[in-house]
Amino acid sequence: MPKETMTRWERVWAAANGEKSDRVPVIPVYGPYGATFQGMSQGDYYRDIDNAGLEAMLKTFDDVGGWDAIWGSGVGFDRKYWNLAARYPMEVKEPGTDTPDDYVIQLHEREVLFYDDYDRIAELGYRKFFDDEVIFRISNYTPESLHEAKKQVVKTIMKAKTLWEQRDVNLYYTFGDIVPFFTLSLGRSLIRFTEDLYYKPEKIHNALRRMTDDIIEQGLKAAKHSDRKINFLVCERGSAYHYPLDIFEKFWMNYVKEIIEAWFAEGIITNFHLDTDWTKNLPSFKKNLPKHSFILELDSTTDLINAREIMGDHCCIKGDVPASLLSLGTAEDVDEYCRKMIREVGRDGAYILASGCETPIDTKRENFLAMLNAAKTSFY
């Protein structure tokens, strides 16, 4: 068998730039599955995510021989992370505290942003408005406890980063945020936000304008302090699955294009985390965004082979072993699927093998190993 000739990060960066690496890189979306692999309940994982939970993630990485980069901040997404680091405008329910021990973490969508809040966001910026007001609508934090919780989040992320780097593996991205359109949709709720799109669009445009400018600045600032030039944007509600293309173009692509172009001008590639079916939107990505300025991280709802046919060599594609296959399939099924994606989507490089969104907590051990092994044995 051929030998590896690149470091983990060299391999990832080559794929991100549309090139062939020595072998196919693999980066699962990974967190709470580390607890399952170690025989730990989800409740125990979330109750001590900064210590025992992180240790489970690290030990699982060691036990399976590792992979090419660590998705996320290097530690699990608990209530603190979702609300304080990612600033999701949603209530978070944790296993073992709010739900039974064997549940997955849940985000509760309800209307927590109100109509007049568009103006507040346009005036103050989303981050300040969230920290001053929204966080207290969705949590039990007080101003005093909020300050300490934020310090703990930063401390844990830095601790995790150090522990991963001791294993010669980097965090996949330097800066992460939510596409502004998606943030507003989550906070207003799907129905209210959709009404606003049609009946009060200027309010939304004003908020999107400020949010876009702020994200550009924040992403550039973060990248200056890192030699890993991949940023991250998530959107699970903007595709033609939810909205017609004219809405997508006016409220989504017009603003996201500015972010990608500003970041790419400074050498930053953007990883889009895109759940739901984006097939009808892909031509717009190819038309509007510079070649090799982004990675499409898809969740198996968008057909990956079709996505490659549409995008050609315009961008790297990342994905997309389905959750159902990891949980219910056999190791042979997983291996066959992965190798098909490598042949059809990654034949010319520009491909990163990954789980389709989060690795399910009930993934079979042999299936997780099969996914990793398929990449580790696929050389160019």
C-alpha positions as a printed Julia matrix, in Angstrom:
380×3 Matrix{Float64}:
   0.0    0.0     0.0
   1.28   3.54   -0.75
   2.51   5.62    2.17
   1.22   8.98    3.31
   3.36  11.88    2.12
   1.43  14.81    3.61
   0.66  16.02    7.1
  -2.97  15.95    8.14
  -3.41  19.67    7.58
  -1.57  19.66    4.24
  -4.01  16.99    3.1
  -7.05  18.98    4.18
  -5.76  22.24    2.71
  -5.0   20.63   -0.64
  -8.54  19.29   -0.91
 -10.0   22.63    0.17
  -8.08  24.3    -2.65
  -9.46  21.91   -5.24
  -6.32  19.79   -5.47
  -5.44  16.14   -5.08
  -3.83  15.18   -1.79
  -1.82  12.03   -1.11
  -5.02  10.29   -0.02
  -8.62  11.27    0.64
  -8.92  13.31    3.86
 -11.64  12.39    6.35
 -13.23  14.74    8.91
 -16.35  13.41   10.63
 -18.73  15.83   12.31
 -17.93  14.54   15.75
 -18.72  15.15   19.4
 -21.21  13.16   21.49
 -20.47   9.96   19.58
 -17.16   9.91   21.44
 -19.16   9.2    24.59
 -20.97   6.27   22.96
 -17.7    4.8    21.74
 -16.36   4.89   25.3
 -19.49   3.4    26.87
 -20.55   6.7    28.45
 -24.16   7.87   28.54
 -25.11  11.11   26.85
 -26.17  12.44   30.23
 -22.73  11.82   31.72
 -21.12  13.36   28.65
 -23.08  16.61   28.85
 -22.99  16.91   32.64
 -19.19  17.08   32.53
 -18.5   18.03   28.93
 -15.46  20.16   29.78
 -13.61  17.25   31.39
 -15.0   13.72   31.13
 -16.81  14.55   27.89
 -13.71  16.0    26.28
 -11.66  13.05   27.51
 -14.1   10.65   25.8
 -13.65  12.52   22.52
  -9.87  12.46   22.83
  -9.69   8.78   23.78
 -11.94   7.75   20.9
  -9.68   9.66   18.5
  -6.69   7.8    19.93
  -8.43   4.41   19.89
  -9.29   4.59   16.18
  -5.96   5.98   15.03
  -7.23   9.51   14.49
  -8.35  11.4    11.41
  -7.39  14.56    9.56
  -8.91  17.52   11.43
 -11.3   18.16   14.3
 -14.67  19.61   13.35
 -15.97  22.43   15.55
 -14.23  23.95   18.53
 -12.7   20.67   19.67
 -15.18  20.16   22.49
 -18.82  19.11   22.46
 -21.71  21.44   21.75
 -23.49  21.79   25.07
 -25.84  24.56   26.23
 -22.92  26.91   26.89
 -21.51  26.43   23.44
 -24.78  26.73   21.51
 -25.89  29.86   23.37
 -22.68  31.64   24.36
 -20.16  30.77   21.64
 -22.42  30.18   18.63
 -25.15  32.54   19.88
 -28.0   30.41   18.63
 -31.26  32.2    19.56
 -32.86  29.02   20.87
 -33.46  27.19   24.12
 -31.17  24.19   24.53
 -32.27  20.99   26.27
 -29.48  18.71   27.45
 -29.6   14.94   27.99
 -29.45  13.96   31.62
 -30.62  17.38   32.81
 -33.64  18.39   30.75
 -34.29  15.06   29.0
 -33.45  11.4    29.7
 -29.84  10.23   29.71
 -29.96   8.53   26.31
 -31.5   11.42   24.33
 -29.67  13.63   21.85
 -29.29  17.32   22.65
 -32.29  19.32   21.45
 -32.78  22.93   20.35
 -36.24  24.33   20.93
 -37.41  26.81   18.3
 -39.9   29.46   19.31
 -40.33  33.17   18.69
 -37.6   34.87   20.74
 -36.84  37.67   18.28
 -39.69  40.11   17.8
 -40.59  42.42   14.96
 -38.98  45.53   16.44
 -35.79  43.58   17.1
 -34.79  43.88   13.45
 -34.2   47.59   14.12
 -32.22  46.84   17.28
 -30.01  44.4    15.4
 -29.43  46.92   12.62
 -28.46  49.51   15.22
 -26.4   47.47   17.7
 -25.25  44.45   15.71
 -26.46  40.93   16.42
 -23.75  39.93   18.86
 -24.24  42.87   21.18
 -28.02  42.63   20.99
 -27.86  38.9    21.73
 -25.51  39.37   24.68
 -27.52  42.27   26.1
 -31.03  40.88   25.65
 -31.66  37.65   23.74
 -29.59  35.37   25.97
 -31.86  36.21   28.91
 -34.96  35.29   26.88
 -33.73  31.74   26.26
 -31.81  30.82   29.41
 -31.57  31.17   33.16
 -28.34  33.15   33.08
 -28.01  36.35   35.07
 -25.6   39.1    34.02
 -23.21  37.88   36.72
 -23.37  34.17   35.87
 -23.2   34.94   32.16
 -19.78  36.53   32.54
 -18.38  33.49   34.33
 -19.95  31.07   31.86
 -18.35  32.89   28.92
 -14.96  32.69   30.6
 -15.46  28.94   31.06
 -16.33  28.46   27.38
 -13.16  30.22   26.25
 -11.05  28.33   28.78
 -12.4   24.96   27.65
 -12.0   25.71   23.94
  -8.36  26.73   24.48
  -7.74  23.65   26.59
  -9.28  21.42   23.91
  -7.26  23.09   21.15
  -4.04  22.4    23.04
  -4.92  18.76   23.69
  -5.79  18.14   20.03
  -2.6   19.81   18.84
  -0.62  17.51   21.14
  -2.0   14.74   18.92
  -0.74  16.51   15.77
  -4.24  17.36   14.61
  -5.72  20.83   14.09
  -9.19  22.22   14.5
 -10.81  22.26   11.05
 -11.83  25.9    11.05
 -10.6   29.08   12.69
 -13.85  31.05   12.87
 -17.46  29.9    12.74
 -20.78  31.7    12.53
 -24.35  31.36   11.31
 -25.5   32.72    7.95
 -27.45  35.86    8.97
 -30.59  34.72    7.15
 -30.57  31.51    9.21
 -30.02  33.34   12.5
 -33.06  35.53   11.94
 -35.17  32.58   10.86
 -34.31  30.6    13.99
 -34.96  33.53   16.3
 -38.18  34.73   14.69
 -39.33  31.13   13.99
 -39.97  29.77   10.52
 -43.53  31.01   10.08
 -43.01  34.52   11.47
 -39.79  35.01    9.52
 -41.41  33.86    6.29
 -44.23  36.35    6.81
 -41.67  39.1     7.34
 -39.82  38.19    4.14
 -42.94  38.88    2.11
 -44.6   41.71    4.04
 -41.76  43.69    5.68
 -38.63  42.91    3.67
 -36.86  46.23    4.35
 -36.67  45.49    8.07
 -34.89  42.24    7.26
 -32.55  43.86    4.73
 -31.47  46.44    7.31
 -30.66  43.74    9.85
 -28.9   41.57    7.27
 -26.78  44.53    6.18
 -25.41  45.08    9.69
 -24.99  41.37   10.41
 -23.1   40.81    7.16
 -20.69  43.67    7.8
 -20.03  42.39   11.31
 -19.39  38.79   10.23
 -16.93  39.93    7.56
 -14.98  41.91   10.14
 -15.06  39.17   12.79
 -13.96  36.47   10.36
 -11.07  38.54    9.06
  -9.94  39.38   12.57
  -9.94  35.73   13.67
  -8.02  34.58   10.6
  -5.21  37.06   11.26
  -4.29  35.05   14.34
  -4.18  31.66   12.62
  -2.29  30.01    9.8
  -5.33  27.79    9.13
  -7.43  29.79    6.69
 -10.76  27.99    6.75
 -13.81  29.76    8.16
 -17.22  28.21    8.68
 -20.8   29.26    7.95
 -23.84  27.16    8.78
 -27.28  27.33    7.19
 -29.99  24.7     7.4
 -32.83  26.9     6.18
 -32.32  28.82    2.96
 -32.38  26.23    0.22
 -35.15  25.64   -2.3
 -36.41  23.01    0.13
 -37.83  25.96    2.1
 -37.87  29.03   -0.16
 -38.16  29.9    -3.86
 -34.98  30.92   -5.63
 -35.86  34.61   -5.83
 -36.03  34.78   -2.02
 -32.74  32.89   -1.8
 -31.0   35.29   -4.19
 -32.27  38.5    -2.57
 -31.96  37.64    1.1
 -29.29  34.92    1.17
 -26.86  34.93   -1.72
 -26.62  38.72   -2.08
 -25.23  38.99    1.44
 -23.31  35.73    1.67
 -21.48  36.6    -1.55
 -20.04  39.67    0.16
 -18.76  37.57    3.05
 -17.11  34.96    0.84
 -15.48  37.52   -1.46
 -14.13  39.58    1.44
 -12.69  36.53    3.17
 -11.33  34.97   -0.01
  -9.5   38.19   -0.85
  -7.47  37.5     2.31
  -6.85  33.85    1.43
  -9.7   32.42    3.52
 -11.79  29.51    2.24
 -15.31  29.18    3.64
 -16.81  25.84    4.64
 -20.59  25.94    4.17
 -22.45  23.5     6.42
 -25.65  23.02    4.41
 -28.33  20.64    5.63
 -31.48  19.94    3.57
 -31.55  19.67   -0.24
 -29.59  22.48   -1.94
 -29.58  20.99   -5.46
 -31.59  23.81   -7.06
 -29.38  26.41   -5.38
 -26.04  25.0    -6.49
 -25.91  26.81   -9.86
 -26.08  30.08   -7.93
 -23.06  29.08   -5.83
 -21.12  28.34   -9.01
 -22.21  31.56  -10.7
 -21.74  33.97   -7.8
 -18.83  32.7    -5.71
 -15.17  32.6    -6.81
 -13.64  29.27   -7.77
 -12.09  27.43   -4.82
 -13.37  30.06   -2.36
 -15.66  27.61   -0.55
 -16.35  24.03    0.49
 -19.81  22.5     0.29
 -20.37  20.36    3.4
 -23.57  18.45    2.64
 -25.68  16.1     4.71
 -26.8   13.33    2.26
 -30.1   15.11    1.55
 -28.37  16.82   -1.37
 -27.16  14.12   -3.77
 -23.37  14.37   -3.68
 -22.78  12.87   -7.12
 -25.27  15.28   -8.66
 -23.63  18.13   -6.74
 -20.27  17.26   -8.3
 -21.8   17.17  -11.76
 -23.27  20.65  -11.23
 -20.22  22.2    -9.56
 -17.51  20.51  -11.63
 -14.09  21.55  -10.34
 -15.41  24.85   -8.94
 -15.17  23.83   -5.27
 -14.31  21.16   -2.76
 -17.18  18.96   -1.62
 -17.35  17.43    1.87
 -19.65  14.62    2.97
 -21.79  12.69    3.34
 -22.19   9.21    4.88
 -25.9    9.15    5.85
 -26.88   8.9     9.49
 -29.15   5.96    8.72
 -26.26   4.05    7.16
 -23.93   4.66   10.11
 -26.61   3.63   12.61
 -28.37   0.78   10.81
 -26.09  -0.41    8.02
 -23.22  -2.86    8.06
 -19.52  -2.09    7.84
 -19.6   -3.47    4.3
 -22.43  -1.09    3.41
 -20.5    1.88    4.79
 -17.3    0.88    3.0
 -19.13   0.47   -0.3
 -20.86   3.85    0.03
 -17.66   5.68    0.97
 -15.69   4.2    -1.9
 -18.46   5.09   -4.32
 -18.34   8.72   -3.15
 -14.55   8.71   -3.43
 -14.74   7.37   -7.0
 -17.58   9.57   -8.21
 -17.13  12.79   -6.21
 -13.45  12.71   -5.32
 -11.89  11.16   -8.4
 -10.01  14.38   -9.23
  -9.42  15.5    -5.65
 -11.28  18.41   -4.05
 -13.12  16.0    -1.78
 -13.25  15.38    1.97
 -15.03  12.28    3.25
 -17.29  12.96    6.23
 -20.45  11.97    8.0
 -23.62  13.58    6.68
 -23.93  16.19    9.46
 -23.46  14.89   13.03
 -22.16  11.36   13.53
 -25.2    9.76   15.2
 -24.82   8.74   18.83
 -26.02   5.22   17.9
 -23.43   4.74   15.15
 -22.05   1.2    15.19
 -18.38   1.05   16.13
 -17.5   -1.01   13.08
 -19.29   1.48   10.83
 -17.37   4.45   12.22
 -14.13   2.56   11.68
 -15.19   1.59    8.14
 -15.77   5.24    7.23
 -12.34   6.26    8.5
 -10.62   3.29    6.89
 -12.15   3.97    3.49
 -10.39   7.33    3.38
  -7.15   6.14    4.95
  -6.76   3.47    2.26
  -7.8    5.62   -0.73
  -4.64   7.07   -2.26
  -4.42   9.16   -5.42
